[in-house]
Amino acid sequence: MTGLDRTAAPVTRMEILDLVEGAFVGPSVTKTEVLEFARDLGARPEVLHTLTRLDADRRFGTPRDLWADLPDVPVEL
């Protein structure tokens, strides 16, 4: 995507997984930790915005746990 694009490609579960799977090395992670990990890896703004929808009160043991909060995010395009 260039700075001139008006519409960005939709966020997919595969894109999220590629970015954050490395965050799941301990027993569980928080929304904040997932967001920080994605941000540190240079996630595009649309991905970060999608991840803000995660429940702040939950802990996530595996990447699969994210999908309960993001049921509308497609697996891939």
Summary of the structure (lengths in Angstrom):
residues: 77
radius of gyration: 12.3
end to end distance: 16.0
largest distance: 41.3
contacts: 183
relative contact order: 0.25
helix: 44%
strand: 5%
